[in-house]
Amino acid sequence: PGTLNLKFMAEDATAMDLEIFDQVCTLIIHTDFVKKQDAFLDKVKDIFEMPAKNGEAENKLEYTTCYEEYVYIVEQQIDAKLKEKCKPDDVDHFYLSFQSKANMKKYEQLNKHVVDQLFWFIDFEKFKELIFTYKRGIGGEQDMTEEEKQLKGGHLHGGKGAGTIHEGGLQKPGLRLDQESPPG
């Protein structure tokens, strides 16, 4: 995978980093990205075997291939669009800033949902959790954790849904993830 494999470095979040994060928030809820992500999750969900209760999920080579494909989609939909609008060095600095534990709370306060989604792109274990949450969401809520049920309300359920989603760092109640722009 490319630029989304980040090195951990303590970088302070700059005003430009926060501006780029706002752009990421907008891109993640955009119809093009949501459709591609939903199509991808639906395509690969059957490749992943649910872990046994209280067991660890197996890591198969197929999972890595799926992860690399997902990172490629993200790079095309998010990273490439960011680098069209911003200097590549600024985008790279944002990625370093985003990974910094010192900045994590700041980004989570702006938009925890987007922070979680970005970690699906850069952390293989989080990516697997995304797939398993998606699979459980399709099958029903009986086996879902409370956190997964909240995610289901916003996005992870094999379809579209309404939830409280943030755009540009601002909370926008009722913004549907399948809309190109926020309701008037």
C-alpha positions in Angstrom: 0.0 0.0 0.0 1.0 3.6 -0.5 0.8 6.8 1.5 -1.7 5.7 4.1 0.9 3.4 5.7 2.1 6.0 8.2 5.1 6.3 10.4 4.5 7.3 14.0 6.0 10.6 14.7 4.9 13.2 17.2 3.8 16.1 15.0 1.8 19.0 16.3 -1.5 19.6 14.4 -1.3 22.9 12.5 -4.1 25.0 11.2 -3.4 23.3 7.8 -3.7 19.9 9.3 -7.1 20.8 10.7 -8.2 22.2 7.4 -7.1 19.0 5.7 -9.0 16.9 8.3 -12.1 19.0 7.5 -11.7 18.1 3.8 -11.3 14.4 4.8 -14.5 14.6 6.7 -16.3 15.9 3.6 -14.7 13.3 1.3 -15.6 10.4 3.6 -19.3 11.2 3.6 -19.4 12.0 -0.2 -21.6 9.7 -2.2 -18.8 8.5 -4.5 -16.8 7.2 -1.5 -19.7 5.7 0.4 -20.9 3.8 -2.7 -17.4 2.4 -3.4 -16.9 1.5 0.2 -20.3 -0.2 0.5 -19.6 -2.1 -2.8 -16.2 -3.2 -1.6 -17.5 -4.4 1.8 -20.3 -6.3 0.2 -17.9 -7.9 -2.3 -15.4 -9.1 0.3 -17.6 -9.9 3.3 -17.9 -13.6 2.5 -14.1 -14.0 2.3 -13.8 -13.2 6.0 -14.7 -15.9 8.5 -16.2 -14.6 11.7 -14.1 -15.4 14.8 -15.5 -17.9 17.3 -17.0 -16.3 20.4 -14.2 -15.2 22.7 -11.7 -16.3 19.9 -9.3 -14.4 17.7 -9.9 -14.0 14.0 -7.6 -16.0 11.8 -5.3 -14.0 9.5 -5.5 -15.4 6.0 -3.5 -14.3 3.1 -6.8 -13.4 1.4 -7.4 -10.8 4.1 -4.2 -9.0 3.3 -5.1 -8.9 -0.3 -8.5 -7.4 0.5 -6.9 -4.9 2.8 -4.5 -3.8 0.1 -7.4 -3.4 -2.3 -9.3 -1.3 0.3 -6.3 0.9 0.9 -6.1 1.4 -2.9 -9.7 2.5 -3.0 -9.1 5.0 -0.2 -6.0 6.3 -1.8 -8.0 7.0 -5.0 -11.0 8.5 -3.3 -9.4 10.4 -0.4 -5.6 10.8 -0.7 -5.6 11.6 -4.4 -8.3 14.2 -4.0 -6.6 15.8 -1.0 -3.4 16.1 -3.0 -5.3 17.8 -5.9 -6.4 20.5 -3.5 -3.4 20.7 -1.1 0.3 20.5 -1.4 1.5 16.9 -1.0 3.9 17.9 1.8 0.9 19.4 3.7 -1.1 16.1 3.3 1.9 14.1 4.4 2.3 16.3 7.5 -1.4 15.9 8.2 -1.0 12.1 8.2 1.9 12.3 10.6 0.0 14.7 12.8 -3.0 12.4 12.7 -1.0 9.5 14.0 0.4 11.4 16.9 -1.2 10.4 20.2 -0.8 14.0 21.4 -3.2 15.1 18.6 -5.6 12.2 18.7 -8.0 13.8 21.2 -8.2 17.0 19.2 -9.2 15.1 16.0 -11.6 12.8 17.9 -13.3 15.9 19.4 -13.8 17.3 15.9 -15.1 14.0 14.5 -14.7 10.6 16.1 -16.5 8.8 13.3 -14.0 10.0 10.7 -11.0 9.2 13.0 -12.4 5.7 13.3 -12.7 5.4 9.6 -9.2 6.6 9.0 -7.9 3.9 11.3 -9.7 1.3 9.2 -7.5 2.5 6.3 -4.2 2.4 8.2 -4.6 -0.4 10.7 -5.1 -4.0 9.4 -6.7 -5.1 12.7 -9.1 -2.2 12.6 -9.9 -3.1 9.0 -10.8 -6.6 10.0 -13.0 -5.2 12.8 -14.8 -3.2 10.1 -15.5 -6.3 8.0 -16.8 -8.3 11.0 -19.0 -5.3 12.1 -20.3 -5.1 8.6 -21.1 -8.8 8.5 -22.8 -8.7 11.9 -24.8 -5.7 10.8 -26.1 -7.5 7.8 -27.1 -10.5 9.9 -28.9 -8.6 12.6 -28.1 -6.8 15.8 -28.2 -9.8 18.2 -24.5 -10.4 18.1 -23.4 -6.8 17.9 -21.7 -4.8 20.7 -23.2 -1.4 21.7 -20.5 0.4 19.7 -21.2 -1.7 16.6 -24.9 -0.9 17.0 -24.0 2.8 17.0 -21.9 2.4 13.9 -24.7 0.6 12.2 -26.9 3.6 12.7 -24.4 5.8 10.9 -23.1 3.5 8.2 -22.1 -0.1 8.7 -25.1 -2.1 7.9 -25.0 -3.2 4.3 -27.0 -0.2 3.2 -27.5 3.5 3.9 -28.7 5.0 7.1 -29.1 8.1 9.1 -27.0 9.0 12.0 -25.2 11.9 13.6 -22.3 12.4 11.3 -19.8 15.3 11.3 -18.9 17.3 8.3 -16.1 19.8 8.3 -15.7 19.2 12.0 -19.2 20.3 12.8 -21.9 18.1 14.1 -24.8 17.8 11.6 -27.6 15.7 13.1 -29.5 13.6 10.6 -27.0 13.9 7.8 -27.4 10.8 5.7 -24.2 9.2 4.5 -25.8 8.6 1.1 -26.2 12.3 0.4 -23.8 14.3 -1.7 -24.4 17.4 0.3 -25.9 18.2 3.7 -29.6 19.0 3.9 -30.5 22.6 3.4 
